[in-house]
Amino acid sequence: MKELVKYRINKSKETLKDAKLLFDKGSLFSSVNRLYYSAFAEADAASLTQAL
């Protein structure tokens, strides 16, 4: 389970980096989309820690 939490946190960080790159290139819609999934992955990781 801890590995899954780490995976989700890493996925969140990677997706956040993607969002920043897209924003810098002027792609606002895609940036917001990546921000959503970054937050979702982080929330998923947080919910998994409750199960530990």
N, C-alpha and C positions, 0 to 999 in steps of 0.2 A: 504493500500500500504506500509506503514512503517513497518508493521509486516513482509511483504514479503522481504523487504530489510534486516531486521534483520535476518530472516531465512537464506537468501542467504549468508550473512556474516558469520553466525555461521556454515553453511555447508562448507564454504570455509576453515574456521579455523580447523574444524574437519578433512576435507580431507587433509589438509596440515600436520596435526599430523600423519595421516595414512601414508602419503608419507615419512615422516621422519622415522617412524618405519620400513617401508619396505626397505628403503635405508640402515638403520643400520643392517638389516638382509641380505643384499646383493642382494636384488631383485630390480635391477636397472630399468628394463622395467616397472614393476608395480609401482615403485616409480615415474617415469616420467609420467605415466598415471594418477596417483593421483594428481601430480603437475598440470597437464593440467586442470583437473576438478576443482581444487582449484582456479586456475586463471580464469577459465570460470565463476564460481560462483561469484567471486569478480567482474568481469567485468559486469556480469548480474546485480548485486546489484548497481553498479555505474550507469548503464544505466537506472535502475528504478528510481534512485534519480533525473534524468533529467525530469522524467514525473511528479514529485511531484509539 
